Amino acid sequence: MITKRIIPCLDVKDGRVVKGVNFGGLNDVSSPVELAEYYNKSGADELVFYDITASAEGRKLFIDILTETASKVFIPLTVGGGINTVADFDRVLKCGADKVSVNSGAIRNPNLIDEAAKRYGDQCVVISADVKRVDGVFRVFAKGGRENTGMEAVGWIKSCVERGAGEVVLNSIDTDGVKRGFDLEMLAAVCDAVNVPVIASGGAGKKDDFITLFRTLPKVDAGLAASIFHFGEVDIKDLKTALRNAGIEVRL
């Protein structure tokens, strides 16, 4: 049985980790370097680092803070934010990332996925999709959830996987930071459409939310969360023990 992964997420703005609700109202949390070091020691399976305003501000990702963060992490590190070219993939990988997450850059140029997968392998390319219900339809949003692209989300994600994305991070804007559980309906639709690992993001508020996620949707490979880990509301080792006790395979 494949073990389920628990992944903390560092949303980084101006070199600091921040967290909001529904992609807004951002509050300062901590240093990404300190948090990365903490999660590396606390049983996290992987770590995600997003420079959340790089695309909206039209700039490249902060390299110095990323390099320092990567030096503290000995678990797989996925990095995203301002990834628009294959050269951006190269730059981030050279800083110590294991995988590169692309969102707005792929929306502008879907061929970026093909090019990056061909050069670095499917396992390196992660499609991150920020999705929100608009009139009952799952729509893709760009620029950190600020801009409705009008694209239907499940079809878009499926096309990205067909181009070579080896993993999907599904960020539900509707449940982000709300702490009432993962967006199971949205996740089910994506899991049914693709045959690569799917990471659930947005909505975790307690340990039971992860148990419900993996029991309800066995196809989901990982649960990603931010504030509940950052503020000590859920301890990763305690969460994994609870998952194991619930019959869900995890790496302890």
PyMOL commands that set and color helices and strands:
alter all, ss='L'
color gray80, all
select helices_A, chain A and resi 32-41+63-70+86-94+104-108+111-120+122-124+153-163+184-193+207-216+227-230+236-245
alter helices_A, ss='H'
color red, helices_A
select strands_A, chain A and resi 5-13+16-21+24-30+47-51+77-80+99-102+125-134+137-142+147-152+167-172+198-201+220-225
alter strands_A, ss='S'
color yellow, strands_A
deselect
rebuild
show_as cartoon
